[in-house]
Structure formats: structure tokens, C-alpha cells
Amino acid sequence: MAFDELRANPKAQVILGLIFGIIFGFLLQKGGVTNYDVILGQLLLTDFTVVTVIMTAILVGMIGIYIMKAAGLVHLHIKLGSVGATIIGGLIFGAGFAILGYCPGTAAAAVGSGALDALVGMIGIVIGAGIFARLYPRLDRTILNKGVFPAETIPELLGIRALFIVPVVAVLIVGVLYLLQMIGF
């Protein structure tokens, strides 16, 4: 199936999304970030497995998206962020993380590996998402659009092409990963 055909086929997109979601969950589990003790170690700053996995994912994703965008394979539709949306999102994410001990991605992967506590948390995530969806119109009018950011991306904010930002950020991430490795995390 050609790329343009795939883009026009919602059923194929859902199937590919499911396949890649399963692969992602499998890799999270294999990376150890679905283990409650690993997540707790991250919060206590004694185990940096979670940071290492996330930074590696950001590095690969950033480079991959940049290459696909440059090749015309993806078209990004970026919504401007805001201070209000960031605060509300941070509060919801932080409260859920504090109560459950998992972030949404690691909770889903933990459910896949049989963690019952994560299953209860996923039920809470679904209920919370439903409540948020119900409140969204009011929140969108009152809080979510307060303090809209001046640009969609860091390169746009700095007035520099992504071609120059991506390698700098990649080097910084690799440097942090190397430092974590050197100090034993």
C-alpha cells in the first residue's frame, strides 16, 4: 500500500497504530519502565532507567520526524500551547502519577504485563479522560487558552531552521545519556 493510500485509509491507520502501540508497550516492558520499583527509583533519583528510555525515545523520534518531514512523508499539525493548558495538563498528569505510580504509557504497558494495580489505574485514566472531555468546552473558554505561547516550535521561537536545532539537541541528549552512564545510572 502506497503512503498516500495509507493516509487516506482510516482502517489501515488504526491497525498500524495498534501494531506500533503493541510494539511500543513491549519495548517499554523490556526496557524495565513498567516496573513499579524502577519508577519509584526514578522519583527518588536512585534509578535513571526511565529518564534514559524517555530521552532515547525523544532522540529517535526527533530525528525520525525531522527526516520524514524533510522527505515529505509527514505533515505536522501543531497546535499552539499555552500556560493555562500546560498548568492544567501538568496538574492532571502529576496527580495521576502520584496516585497511581505510573504515567499513562507505562500504566498501559504494565497492564499488558499483568499488573493489576495498573489495570485499576487505567480504569481511572478512562474515567478521568471522560470527565475532562465533558469539561473541555468550559475549560477551553476559560483556562486552556490563557497565555498562548508565541510560537509552535523551538526553531520557530528562536527564528532558526530545524536543520540547526535538531543536531544541537541530539548532541545534548547524547551527552546527558553518556553522563548518566558514566556516573552509573
C-alpha positions in Angstrom: 0.0 0.0 0.0 1.5 3.4 -1.0 1.9 6.1 1.6 -0.8 8.3 0.1 -3.2 5.4 0.1 -2.4 4.6 3.7 -3.0 8.2 4.7 -6.5 8.1 3.1 -7.4 4.7 4.8 -8.5 5.2 8.4 -8.8 1.4 9.0 -5.2 0.9 8.0 -4.1 3.8 10.2 -5.9 2.2 13.2 -4.4 -1.2 12.5 -0.9 0.3 12.2 -1.5 2.4 15.3 -2.4 -0.8 17.2 0.6 -2.7 15.9 3.0 0.1 16.8 1.3 0.6 20.2 1.8 -3.1 21.0 5.5 -2.8 19.9 5.9 0.3 22.0 4.4 -1.3 25.0 6.6 -4.4 24.6 9.7 -2.2 24.4 8.6 -0.3 27.5 8.2 -3.5 29.3 11.6 -4.9 28.1 13.2 -1.5 29.0 12.0 -2.0 32.6 9.9 1.1 32.8 6.7 -0.8 33.6 8.3 -2.0 36.9 6.9 0.0 39.8 10.2 -0.2 41.7 12.0 1.3 38.7 9.5 4.2 38.5 9.8 4.7 42.3 13.6 4.7 41.9 13.3 7.4 39.3 11.2 9.5 41.6 13.7 9.0 44.4 16.6 9.9 42.0 18.2 6.5 42.6 17.4 4.8 39.2 17.5 6.7 36.0 16.2 4.0 33.7 13.0 5.9 33.0 14.9 9.1 32.0 17.3 7.0 29.8 14.4 5.4 28.0 12.5 8.6 27.5 15.5 10.6 26.3 16.4 7.8 23.9 12.8 7.8 22.6 12.9 11.6 22.2 16.2 11.4 20.4 15.0 8.7 17.9 11.6 10.4 17.5 13.0 13.8 16.9 15.4 12.7 14.3 12.9 10.4 12.7 10.1 13.0 12.5 12.6 15.6 11.1 13.8 13.2 8.4 10.2 12.2 7.5 9.1 15.8 7.4 12.0 16.8 5.2 11.2 13.9 2.9 7.5 15.0 2.7 6.3 11.8 4.3 4.5 13.5 7.3 2.7 16.8 7.7 2.6 18.0 11.2 -0.4 19.9 12.6 0.9 21.5 15.7 -1.5 23.3 18.0 -0.1 26.3 19.9 0.4 25.6 23.5 -0.4 27.9 26.4 0.4 28.4 30.0 -3.1 27.5 31.1 -3.1 24.2 29.2 0.4 23.4 30.5 -0.7 24.0 34.1 -3.9 22.0 33.8 -2.1 19.2 32.0 0.7 19.1 34.5 -1.7 19.0 37.4 -3.7 16.2 35.9 -0.6 14.2 34.9 1.1 14.9 38.3 -1.9 13.9 40.4 -2.4 10.7 38.4 1.2 9.8 38.6 1.3 10.5 42.3 -1.8 8.4 43.0 -1.0 5.5 40.6 2.7 5.4 40.4 2.7 5.1 36.6 2.4 7.5 33.8 -0.3 6.6 31.2 2.1 4.9 28.8 3.8 2.8 31.4 0.5 2.0 33.0 -0.9 0.6 29.7 2.3 -1.4 29.2 2.1 -2.7 32.9 -1.5 -3.8 32.3 -0.2 -5.8 29.3 2.4 -7.5 31.5 -0.3 -8.4 34.1 0.0 -5.6 36.8 -3.5 -5.4 38.4 -2.7 -2.1 40.1 -2.1 -0.6 36.7 -5.4 -2.1 35.5 -7.2 -0.2 38.2 -5.3 2.9 37.3 -6.2 2.5 33.6 -9.8 2.4 34.6 -9.2 5.7 36.4 -7.5 7.1 33.4 -10.5 6.3 31.2 -12.9 7.8 33.8 -10.7 10.9 34.1 -10.5 11.3 30.3 -14.3 11.2 30.2 -14.6 13.9 32.9 -12.0 16.0 31.1 -13.8 15.6 27.8 -17.1 16.6 29.4 -15.5 19.7 31.0 -13.4 20.6 27.9 -15.7 23.2 26.3 -15.8 25.2 29.5 -12.1 24.8 30.2 -11.2 25.8 26.6 -13.2 29.0 27.0 -11.8 29.9 30.4 -8.4 28.4 31.2 -6.8 26.4 28.4 -6.1 29.3 26.1 -4.7 31.7 28.7 -1.1 32.8 28.0 -0.8 31.3 24.4 2.9 30.6 23.5 4.4 32.9 20.9 5.5 30.0 18.6 4.6 26.4 17.7 8.2 25.1 17.9 11.6 25.9 19.4 13.1 26.6 16.0 10.3 28.9 15.1 10.6 30.7 18.5 14.3 31.2 18.0 14.0 32.1 14.3 16.4 29.3 13.4 15.8 26.4 10.9 15.2 23.0 12.5 18.2 21.7 10.5 20.4 23.6 13.0 18.4 22.8 16.2 18.0 19.1 15.8 21.7 18.3 15.8 22.3 20.5 18.8 19.5 18.9 20.8 20.7 15.5 19.7 24.2 16.2 20.9 22.9 17.5 24.2 20.7 14.4 24.7 23.6 12.0 23.8 25.8 14.0 26.3 23.3 13.6 29.1 22.9 9.9 28.3 26.6 9.4 28.3 26.9 11.3 31.6 24.2 9.1 33.2 26.1 6.1 32.0 29.4 7.4 33.4 28.0 8.0 36.9 26.4 4.6 37.0 22.8 5.3 36.2 
